[in-house]
Amino acid sequence: MGKVLVLGGGPAGVSAALYARRSGAEVQVVFKGYGTSALSKAELIQNYYGLPSPLSGAELEAHGIRGAKAVGVEFVEDELIALEVQEDFRGFRGLSSHHSYEADSLIIAAGASRKAPPLPGLTELAGHGVSYCATCDGFLYRGKTVAVLGAGEYAFHEAESLLPHAGKVFLFSNGEQPAADPPAGVEHRADPLLAVEGNERVTGAVFADGSRLPIDGLFVAIGTAGSTELARRLGVMLEGQNIKVDARMATNVPGVFAAGDCTGGLLQISKAVQEGAVAGLSAVKFLSGK
Ligand SMILES: Cc1cc2nc3c(=O)[nH]c(=O)nc-3n(C[C@H](O)[C@H](O)[C@H](O)COP(=O)(O)OP(=O)(O)OC[C@H]3O[C@@H](n4cnc5c(N)ncnc54)[C@H](O)[C@@H]3O)c2cc1C
């Protein structure tokens, strides 16, 4: 029938995987591991159907994954840094720093997107030099000086995709030790940041010691790529920070579905599970029509 790649091992992703697998598809779930979902952070769940006594979020997460494994869903612990359409447009690819996962259909269920750090200038200058997607906006900075804010694999990936366009690329790790050596050609500044400055557009960065560095653009890539960052580079339409879906949980990109906290609305397990079920069935319907 074909393969569905599910990004996320929380209630939305696992529910999607269950429904897709039980409808006959090969299903692979990529998630960052146990304890990384919003679900796993919940101390006690008391408002979900069928729990005679409260369960911790971590327990419910483990039960969910165990149940999906029992029907043949494959789980891989890895961090995806990009989603893309295959060159022949026949399918999709999820990329981590060391692996590529290919599939005929994609379900994004990576939870709610992260908030940007509380850095003065970041919110005000969003869309005016502050960007959250190097693949989408990198070409706007041809020959210019840009910086990526972050210290992990995702930030490295963003910096690398800016190198062919920008005149100069910095990595601002904002006081953090980067996960490894930054990519060749990228200049690392470790100093903590105080603010991003500029009136109508970004003009520079101010560091905690008061020093300034002129930059034309700042790409925020802190921690790991979230649902909206990953969706954006596929050309998936957003509504604010949420992925825009129809009643079938389909996005505007054929074959790409989304479910759970990443679509906004009620941020609760019951809603994530329901949307996951619909997305899983819709993905299978998409595969059978291919
Ligand atoms: C403290 C707290 C308490 C809560 N209490 C309740 C409650 O009592 N009742 C209730 O109904 N709801 C509660 N919620 C909300 C509920 O947990 C969420 O609505 C639900 O978990 C959303 O499910 P999801 O699958 O969309 O996302 P999540 O549960 O956040 O799962 C996201 C998944 O995506 C994966 N992922 C993300 N990025 C990547 C990447 N780049 N590469 C690979 N994998 C990735 C993560 O590893 C994770 O597996 C609570 C939330 C919190 C934070």
Ligand as a Chemical Component Dictionary entry (heavy atoms), coordinates in Angstrom:
data_LIG
# 
_chem_comp.id                   LIG 
_chem_comp.type                 NON-POLYMER 
_chem_comp.pdbx_formal_charge   0 
_chem_comp.three_letter_code    LIG 
# 
loop_
_chem_comp_atom.comp_id 
_chem_comp_atom.atom_id 
_chem_comp_atom.alt_atom_id 
_chem_comp_atom.type_symbol 
_chem_comp_atom.charge 
_chem_comp_atom.model_Cartn_x 
_chem_comp_atom.model_Cartn_y 
_chem_comp_atom.model_Cartn_z 
_chem_comp_atom.pdbx_ordinal 
LIG C1  C1  C 0 2.554  20.139 32.175 1  
LIG C2  C2  C 0 1.452  19.687 31.263 2  
LIG C3  C3  C 0 0.323  19.094 31.791 3  
LIG C4  C4  C 0 -0.740 18.694 30.960 4  
LIG N1  N1  N 0 -1.837 18.082 31.489 5  
LIG C5  C5  C 0 -2.827 17.641 30.686 6  
LIG C6  C6  C 0 -3.968 16.966 31.236 7  
LIG O1  O1  O 0 -4.086 16.766 32.445 8  
LIG N2  N2  N 0 -4.935 16.543 30.375 9  
LIG C7  C7  C 0 -4.847 16.733 29.005 10 
LIG O2  O2  O 0 -5.742 16.304 28.282 11 
LIG N3  N3  N 0 -3.782 17.388 28.473 12 
LIG C8  C8  C 0 -2.769 17.833 29.282 13 
LIG N4  N4  N 0 -1.690 18.479 28.741 14 
LIG C9  C9  C 0 -1.658 18.729 27.266 15 
LIG C10 C10 C 0 -1.282 17.467 26.483 16 
LIG O3  O3  O 0 -0.113 16.916 27.042 17 
LIG C11 C11 C 0 -1.059 17.848 25.012 18 
LIG O4  O4  O 0 -2.229 18.460 24.505 19 
LIG C12 C12 C 0 -0.731 16.617 24.175 20 
LIG O5  O5  O 0 0.391  15.935 24.689 21 
LIG C13 C13 C 0 -0.478 17.000 22.719 22 
LIG O6  O6  O 0 -0.087 15.872 22.009 23 
LIG P1  P1  P 0 0.807  15.972 20.679 24 
LIG O7  O7  O 0 0.994  14.568 20.234 25 
LIG O8  O8  O 0 0.201  16.955 19.754 26 
LIG O9  O9  O 0 2.202  16.620 21.136 27 
LIG P2  P2  P 0 3.274  16.172 22.219 28 
LIG O10 O10 O 0 2.667  15.370 23.302 29 
LIG O11 O11 O 0 4.022  17.395 22.604 30 
LIG O12 O12 O 0 4.271  15.221 21.388 31 
LIG C14 C14 C 0 5.177  15.759 20.465 32 
LIG C15 C15 C 0 6.095  14.677 19.924 33 
LIG O13 O13 O 0 6.839  15.214 18.843 34 
LIG C16 C16 C 0 8.202  14.832 18.948 35 
LIG N5  N5  N 0 9.038  15.825 18.257 36 
LIG C17 C17 C 0 8.978  17.177 18.326 37 
LIG N6  N6  N 0 9.909  17.751 17.528 38 
LIG C18 C18 C 0 10.578 16.730 16.937 39 
LIG C19 C19 C 0 11.671 16.661 16.018 40 
LIG N7  N7  N 0 12.252 17.760 15.518 41 
LIG N8  N8  N 0 12.133 15.441 15.637 42 
LIG C20 C20 C 0 11.541 14.299 16.125 43 
LIG N9  N9  N 0 10.498 14.306 16.997 44 
LIG C21 C21 C 0 10.029 15.501 17.395 45 
LIG C22 C22 C 0 8.449  14.749 20.446 46 
LIG O14 O14 O 0 9.580  13.930 20.714 47 
LIG C23 C23 C 0 7.116  14.149 20.930 48 
LIG O15 O15 O 0 7.192  12.730 20.823 49 
LIG C24 C24 C 0 -0.624 18.892 29.541 50 
LIG C25 C25 C 0 0.536  19.476 29.023 51 
LIG C26 C26 C 0 1.566  19.870 29.853 52 
LIG C27 C27 C 0 2.800  20.490 29.251 53 
# 
loop_
_chem_comp_bond.comp_id 
_chem_comp_bond.atom_id_1 
_chem_comp_bond.atom_id_2 
_chem_comp_bond.value_order 
_chem_comp_bond.pdbx_ordinal 
LIG C1  C2  SING 1  
LIG C2  C3  SING 2  
LIG C2  C26 DOUB 3  
LIG C3  C4  DOUB 4  
LIG C4  N1  SING 5  
LIG C4  C24 SING 6  
LIG N1  C5  DOUB 7  
LIG C5  C6  SING 8  
LIG C5  C8  SING 9  
LIG C6  O1  DOUB 10 
LIG C6  N2  SING 11 
LIG N2  C7  SING 12 
LIG C7  O2  DOUB 13 
LIG C7  N3  SING 14 
LIG N3  C8  DOUB 15 
LIG C8  N4  SING 16 
LIG N4  C9  SING 17 
LIG N4  C24 SING 18 
LIG C9  C10 SING 19 
LIG C10 O3  SING 20 
LIG C10 C11 SING 21 
LIG C11 O4  SING 22 
LIG C11 C12 SING 23 
LIG C12 O5  SING 24 
LIG C12 C13 SING 25 
LIG C13 O6  SING 26 
LIG O6  P1  SING 27 
LIG P1  O7  DOUB 28 
LIG P1  O8  SING 29 
LIG P1  O9  SING 30 
LIG O9  P2  SING 31 
LIG P2  O10 DOUB 32 
LIG P2  O11 SING 33 
LIG P2  O12 SING 34 
LIG O12 C14 SING 35 
LIG C14 C15 SING 36 
LIG C15 O13 SING 37 
LIG C15 C23 SING 38 
LIG O13 C16 SING 39 
LIG C16 N5  SING 40 
LIG C16 C22 SING 41 
LIG N5  C17 SING 42 
LIG N5  C21 SING 43 
LIG C17 N6  DOUB 44 
LIG N6  C18 SING 45 
LIG C18 C19 SING 46 
LIG C18 C21 DOUB 47 
LIG C19 N7  SING 48 
LIG C19 N8  DOUB 49 
LIG N8  C20 SING 50 
LIG C20 N9  DOUB 51 
LIG N9  C21 SING 52 
LIG C22 O14 SING 53 
LIG C22 C23 SING 54 
LIG C23 O15 SING 55 
LIG C24 C25 DOUB 56 
LIG C25 C26 SING 57 
LIG C26 C27 SING 58 
# 
